[in-house]
Amino acid sequence: MSRIAYVNGRYAPQRDAAVNVEDRGYQFADGVYEVVYLRQGGFVDMDRHLGRLERSLDQVRIRMPMRRAALVAVLDEVARRNRVRDGLLYIQVTRGVARRDHAFPAQPPVPALVVTIRGVPPYPASVDGWSTEAITWPDERWARCDIKSTGLLPNVLARQAAREAGASEAILIRDGMVTEGAATSIWIVDGQGLVRTRHLDCGILPGCTRDALLAVMAGAGLAFEQRAFSEAELRAAPEVFLTSATSFVKAIVAVNGRPVGTGAPGPVTRQLFDLFARHVHGGRNATGRA
């Protein structure tokens, strides 16, 4: 069965779906996006993702293409038409179609909305086998990384460098400090056993999975700090892990080919994997779908 996409008011086979060549998303990466995990028919942390979508749109002065309730109905319908129970749903909103000119059009165009979904394997049953390797890479992105922009070329180049090195993620370094991953939030467990991740500012994306895990940890009474850490601290950490809507909580067992700790998921990462799995399995924040 051909995958079905939603494009500007129409549901169509994805192979036939298209946007105008003068869409500003194509011309200037003038748009934002979101990725939401669908587990057994329910979207995980939907309110967090839609809140971040609205914030990103506000920051770049694009209006929401429709009310939130109507958008949720579209997301549900895309999942239903594709018969996906476990998957990743992509939402992309651009400023719309206008004659090529860097400045905003004098008459704001109708924002363009594209929604697609693809099936993925079920949520990992155990932290064992759910790990990855990373490299470090210079953070060469723009100064507003807190906006989930479609302008991802530096992230693409970093991820490609990781792949060519036999890893799957690039940990970005700016002025000797870790910012985040090319498409993830980065965490360490320091020598005192404290979980740390960088504080929010314009230099990193406010990860929805990051936020959810912080809430889970607070609810469990686990100590953590939102504080920057250096590349040296990363290299010395006994545990390193990443979070994202597509990776959940995933141990990083090697950085630049050197083992992290024992080279296997550590005890804190294991605990957090289990806690977050309970959040995903039992804490639906979805659209009401069963």
Secondary structure, DSSP 8 states (H G I E B T S, - for coil): ---EEEETTEEEETTT----TTBHHHHH--EEEEEEEEETTEETTHHHHHHHHHHHHHHHT---SS-HHHHHHHHHHHHHHHT-SSEEEEEEEE--B--S-SS--SS----EEEEEEEE-----S-STT-EEEEEEEE----S-TTS-BS--HHHHHHHHHHHHTT-SEEEEEETTEEEEESSSEEEEE-TTS-EEE---STTS---HHHHHHHHHHHHHT--EEE---BHHHHHH-SEEEEEETTTEEEEEEEETTEESTTSS--HHHHHHHHHHHHHHHH---SSS--
